[in-house]
Amino acid sequence: MQGADPTSGTSISRPDPELVDTLKRVGTARLSSVIARLGDRAIRNAHMVGPVAQKPGTAMAGPAITLQFMPKREDIVGHGEYGRPEAQVHRKALDAVTPGDILVVDARGDLRSGVFGEMMICYFKGRGGAGLVVDGCLRDGPDVADVDVGLWTRGFTPNFHTQTDVMPHAVNIPIACGGVYVVPGDIVVADADGAICIPAALAEEVAEKGAVWQEWTAFSREKLLSGGDLKRYYPLSDDARPEYESWKASRGLA
C-alpha cells in the first residue's frame, strides 16, 4: 500500500500487515541475529542504541516516518515554541502518519528537549500511529503513560522542543537514530530488548528466516529446560534435527 507524504510529495511504501505481525512476533533479538547472517547483505548492527522501552511489556512493529532535529539557531526558529513556522516542522511529521506507522526521531541524543508532549502524542494516536522511537526525550511523562502508543526514548524532560539546543529540521528523509541509518518506509520493530530497523527490501526474507529461528528455538528451549545437551540443541545440531521434525509434526507445524 502507498501513502502520500504531505511534507515532501514523496511516497512511502507500507508493508503487508501480516508481514508486520510476523516481525513483531519473532522479536528483535531473533531478527537481529537473522539480519546479521545475510551474507553480503548482512546488517551488522540494526539496534538503535539509546532509546529504551518506557512501557514495560509492550512491543510494536511498523513502517518508519522520520523526523530530523538539528542544532538550534535562533535566527531560524526564534526563541519561542510557536514563534515562527520553521519551529513547527515536527507537526508535519505527525501529519504524515497513517495507521500503523512508527515515528522515528533523530533528536541528536539531547536529554533536555522534549520533542513531543501529551497533546502531540494524543494527535499521533488519533491518526493511528503505533509508537515512537526517539533518540532524545519526550515530555509530559505522567500524562502519556495511559495513551496506547509504544514509546522508546532516552527518557523524559519538562522542557519543550525548542527551549534548549535543538530544532526540528526535516521530515521523511534518511536519518541517523541511535547510530543506525533509517530510511522512510524501513520497518521498525521494538520490544523489551530495544528498537531495530529492518531495510524494507530485506523485510520479507528476514521475517521468513526469523519465523524459522523462532520455531527451532522454541523446541531447543524445551529440551534445554529438561536437561538437554547445550551442544546438541543450541544451535540446533544435525543430529537433533530428526527430533525437531518429530516435534513439529506433533504440533501440526509445517
C-alpha positions as CSV (number, residue, x, y, z in Angstrom):
1,M,0.0,0.0,0.0
2,Q,1.2,3.5,-0.8
3,G,0.7,6.5,1.4
4,A,1.4,10.1,0.3
5,D,3.8,12.1,2.4
6,P,2.3,15.6,2.6
7,T,5.5,17.2,3.6
8,S,7.6,16.3,0.5
9,G,5.4,14.9,-2.1
10,T,7.2,11.6,-2.0
11,S,5.6,8.2,-1.5
12,I,6.3,5.7,1.3
13,S,5.7,2.1,0.7
14,R,3.9,0.5,3.6
15,P,4.2,-3.3,4.2
16,D,1.6,-6.0,4.3
17,P,0.1,-6.1,7.8
18,E,0.8,-9.9,8.0
19,L,4.5,-9.2,7.4
20,V,4.5,-6.6,10.2
21,D,2.7,-9.0,12.6
22,T,5.2,-11.7,11.9
23,L,8.2,-9.4,12.6
24,K,6.6,-8.3,15.8
25,R,6.0,-11.9,17.0
26,V,9.5,-13.0,16.2
27,G,11.0,-10.2,18.2
28,T,14.1,-8.0,18.0
29,A,16.7,-10.5,19.4
30,R,16.0,-13.2,16.8
31,L,15.5,-10.6,14.0
32,S,18.8,-9.0,14.8
33,S,20.5,-12.4,14.7
34,V,18.9,-13.2,11.3
35,I,19.8,-9.8,9.7
36,A,23.4,-10.2,10.7
37,R,23.6,-13.5,8.9
38,L,22.6,-12.5,5.4
39,G,26.0,-12.8,3.8
40,D,27.0,-9.8,1.7
41,R,23.6,-8.1,2.6
42,A,24.1,-8.5,6.3
43,I,23.4,-5.6,8.6
44,R,25.9,-5.8,11.4
45,N,24.0,-3.7,13.8
46,A,20.4,-2.8,13.4
47,H,19.9,-1.8,17.0
48,M,19.1,1.9,17.6
49,V,21.2,2.4,20.8
50,G,19.8,4.8,23.3
51,P,16.0,4.7,23.1
52,V,14.6,2.2,25.6
53,A,11.0,1.0,26.3
54,Q,9.2,3.3,28.6
55,K,6.2,1.0,28.9
56,P,7.3,-2.5,30.1
57,G,5.8,-5.4,28.3
58,T,5.0,-3.6,25.1
59,A,6.1,-4.4,21.6
60,M,5.5,-2.8,18.2
61,A,6.3,-3.0,14.5
62,G,5.6,-0.8,11.6
63,P,7.0,1.4,8.8
64,A,9.1,4.4,9.7
65,I,8.2,8.0,9.3
66,T,11.3,10.0,10.0
67,L,11.9,13.4,11.7
68,Q,15.3,15.0,12.0
69,F,16.4,17.7,14.5
70,M,19.4,19.9,14.1
71,P,21.3,22.3,16.5
72,K,19.1,25.3,17.2
73,R,19.6,28.6,15.5
74,E,17.5,31.4,16.9
75,D,17.6,33.3,13.6
76,I,15.6,30.4,12.1
77,V,13.2,29.4,14.8
78,G,13.2,32.4,17.2
79,H,13.1,31.9,20.9
80,G,9.5,30.7,21.4
81,E,8.0,27.3,20.7
82,Y,5.4,28.9,18.3
83,G,7.4,31.9,17.2
84,R,8.0,31.0,13.5
85,P,6.6,28.4,11.1
86,E,10.1,26.9,10.9
87,A,9.7,25.8,14.5
88,Q,6.7,23.7,13.6
89,V,8.3,21.1,11.3
90,H,7.7,18.4,13.9
91,R,4.0,18.9,13.3
92,K,4.4,18.0,9.7
93,A,5.8,14.7,10.7
94,L,2.6,13.9,12.6
95,D,0.5,15.0,9.7
96,A,2.3,12.3,7.6
97,V,1.3,9.5,9.9
98,T,-1.2,6.8,8.8
99,P,-2.4,3.8,10.9
100,G,0.4,1.5,12.0
101,D,3.2,3.9,11.3
102,I,6.1,4.4,13.7
103,L,7.7,7.9,14.1
104,V,11.5,7.7,14.3
105,V,13.2,10.8,15.5
106,D,16.8,11.9,15.4
107,A,16.8,14.3,18.3
108,R,20.6,14.2,18.5
109,G,20.5,12.3,21.8
110,D,19.5,15.5,23.5
111,L,18.4,14.9,27.1
112,R,16.9,18.3,27.8
113,S,14.4,18.9,25.0
114,G,11.1,17.1,24.8
115,V,10.4,16.7,21.1
116,F,6.7,15.9,21.7
117,G,4.4,16.2,24.7
118,E,0.9,15.0,25.7
119,M,-1.1,16.8,23.1
120,M,1.1,15.9,20.1
121,I,1.2,12.3,21.2
122,C,-2.6,12.2,21.5
123,Y,-2.8,13.6,18.0
124,F,-0.4,10.9,16.8
125,K,-2.5,8.2,18.5
126,G,-5.6,9.7,16.9
127,R,-4.1,9.3,13.5
128,G,-3.5,5.6,14.2
129,G,0.3,5.8,14.9
130,A,1.7,2.7,16.6
131,G,4.6,4.3,18.5
132,L,7.6,6.5,18.6
133,V,11.4,5.8,18.7
134,V,13.2,8.9,19.8
135,D,16.9,9.4,20.1
136,G,16.2,12.1,22.7
137,C,13.4,12.8,25.1
138,L,9.7,13.3,25.3
139,R,7.8,15.4,27.9
140,D,4.6,15.0,30.0
141,G,5.6,11.5,31.1
142,P,2.8,11.1,33.6
143,D,0.2,12.3,31.1
144,V,1.2,10.0,28.3
145,A,1.6,6.9,30.4
146,D,-2.0,5.8,29.6
147,V,-2.0,6.7,25.9
148,D,-2.0,3.4,24.0
149,V,1.2,4.0,21.9
150,G,4.6,2.5,22.1
151,L,7.3,4.8,23.5
152,W,11.0,4.1,23.1
153,T,13.0,7.1,24.1
154,R,16.1,8.1,26.2
155,G,13.8,9.5,28.8
156,F,11.6,12.4,29.7
157,T,12.1,16.1,30.4
158,P,9.8,19.0,31.3
159,N,11.3,21.2,28.6
160,F,9.6,21.8,25.2
161,H,11.4,21.1,22.0
162,T,13.0,24.5,21.1
163,Q,13.5,25.5,24.8
164,T,17.1,24.4,24.8
165,D,19.5,23.4,22.0
166,V,17.7,21.6,19.1
167,M,15.1,22.5,16.5
168,P,13.1,20.3,14.1
169,H,14.6,20.4,10.6
170,A,13.2,17.9,8.1
171,V,10.6,15.1,7.7
172,N,10.8,11.9,5.8
173,I,14.5,12.0,4.8
174,P,17.1,9.4,5.8
175,I,18.2,10.0,9.3
176,A,20.6,8.5,11.9
177,C,18.8,7.3,15.0
178,G,20.8,5.7,17.8
179,G,23.7,5.1,15.4
180,V,21.5,3.4,12.8
181,Y,20.7,4.7,9.3
182,V,16.9,4.8,8.9
183,V,15.1,5.4,5.6
184,P,11.4,6.3,5.5
185,G,9.5,3.1,4.9
186,D,12.0,0.9,6.6
187,I,10.3,-1.4,9.2
188,V,11.0,-0.7,12.8
189,V,10.5,-3.5,15.4
190,A,10.7,-2.7,19.1
191,D,10.3,-4.6,22.3
192,A,12.0,-5.0,25.7
193,D,15.4,-5.6,24.1
194,G,15.2,-2.3,22.2
195,A,14.3,-1.0,18.8
196,I,15.8,-2.2,15.5
197,C,15.5,-1.0,11.9
198,I,15.0,-3.5,9.0
199,P,15.5,-2.2,5.5
200,A,12.2,-2.6,3.6
201,A,13.9,-4.6,0.8
202,L,15.0,-7.3,3.3
203,A,11.9,-7.5,5.4
204,E,10.2,-10.5,3.8
205,E,13.4,-12.6,3.9
206,V,14.2,-11.6,7.5
207,A,10.6,-12.4,8.6
208,E,10.7,-15.8,7.0
209,K,14.0,-16.8,8.4
210,G,13.1,-15.2,11.7
211,A,10.0,-17.3,12.0
212,V,12.0,-20.5,11.4
213,W,14.5,-19.3,14.0
214,Q,11.7,-18.7,16.5
215,E,10.3,-22.2,15.8
216,W,13.5,-24.2,16.4
217,T,14.5,-22.1,19.4
218,A,11.1,-23.0,21.0
219,F,12.0,-26.7,20.5
220,S,15.5,-26.2,21.9
221,R,14.2,-24.2,24.9
222,E,12.1,-27.2,25.8
223,K,15.0,-29.6,25.5
224,L,17.4,-27.4,27.5
225,L,14.9,-26.8,30.3
226,S,14.5,-30.6,30.6
227,G,18.3,-31.1,30.9
228,G,19.3,-31.5,27.3
229,D,22.8,-31.1,26.0
230,L,23.7,-27.5,25.0
231,K,25.9,-28.6,22.1
232,R,23.1,-30.7,20.7
233,Y,20.3,-28.2,21.0
234,Y,21.8,-24.7,20.7
235,P,22.4,-24.1,17.9
236,L,20.3,-27.0,16.7
237,S,22.7,-29.7,15.6
238,D,22.2,-32.0,12.6
239,D,21.9,-34.9,15.0
240,A,19.0,-33.3,16.8
241,R,17.1,-32.4,13.6
242,P,15.1,-35.6,13.4
243,E,13.8,-34.9,16.9
244,Y,12.9,-31.4,15.9
245,E,11.0,-32.6,12.8
246,S,9.0,-35.0,15.0
247,W,8.4,-32.2,17.5
248,K,7.0,-30.0,14.7
249,A,4.8,-32.9,13.3
250,S,3.3,-33.5,16.8
251,R,2.2,-29.9,16.9
252,G,0.9,-29.7,13.3
253,L,3.7,-27.4,12.2
254,A,4.7,-27.5,8.5
